[in-house]
């Protein structure tokens, strides 16, 4: 397996799990433009994540905890500047 294919698999998995950064997403888009056959790889990961997620019973999460989780995800997806802003805005 080539390094490019391994990288595409990693990026596809991150994308499907909702854990890809903006840079990861741009890199994946570039790889997909260069090799449209990778679309199936991305779809396979998305289908696998969806099947896995649907196999569990949903857990009740308090609104406060859910808010913290969403804020953390937004900060991590925002890159270094967002993390710095969040760090400086801590009480």
BELCOR-V510120 format. One record per helix or strand of 3 or more residues. SS is the DSSP state (helix for helix, strand for strand). FROM is the first residue (numbers start at 1). TO is the last residue. If there is no record, write none. Layout:
ss->[SS:SS]
from->[FROM:FROM]
to->[TO:TO]
//
This chain:
ss->[helix:helix:helix:helix:helix]
from->[3:22:38:63:79]
to->[17:34:54:77:88]
//
